Amino acid sequence: MKLYTYFRSSAAYRVRIALNLKGIPYDAAPVHLLRNGGEQLSDAYRAVNPAMLLPALEDDGNVIGQSLAIIEYLEETQPQAPLLPSDPAGRARVRSLALTVAADTHPLGNLRVLKYLTGELAVPDDVKLSWQQHWLRTGMSALESLLATDPCTGRYSHGDAPTLADCCLVPQVFSARRFGVDLAPYPTIARIHAACNELPAFQQAHPAQQPDAE
């Protein structure tokens, strides 16, 4: 199993966490998002993933893109250490929490969006940072409300075992901190983030622990 990854990619970070939680060994194939104009845009990587996005997972002749699709694939093919609850309502809640990050928040700060802002629209760097922080805070506020008001929230986002939702929450906190977002208004997120990072699966997936870390 090979994971095309970049140490600071939030989407790849999610998949690394899931692989570690399930105890699945994999080979990391780093794709640098900035070097040489972005290695994800190269002909070599385009041949792997025509969408030219990270991550991509290669397994048994199949190549799967999109972090949540990859994690769902792992859940179906490697059911040990399940990342989704057994009941339909619980699975729906966990997916909803994950999508609050992966669909509603993360895309607005994606590298290609930011490059368009500073390139085609000539947005200054300080305005770009304000854009990033605004959407990070908006997404974090929504996630905090969903977690803080639901009795299904436990030590982790759903109950007392890590799930797909936590695979998304932890990288989002990394991004928020990286871009100067204060976590004080989000105590439930901060508590869950701390609990997750006590686990080796999360520690080993951290960007600083990756072979391509700078």
PyMOL commands that set and color helices and strands:
alter all, ss='L'
color gray80, all
select helices_A, chain A and resi 10-22+35-37+39-41+43-48+67-77+88-102+106-109+111-118+125-148+164-178+187-196+200-205+207-209
alter helices_A, ss='H'
color red, helices_A
select strands_A, chain A and resi 2-5+27-30+56-59+62-65
alter strands_A, ss='S'
color yellow, strands_A
deselect
rebuild
show_as cartoon
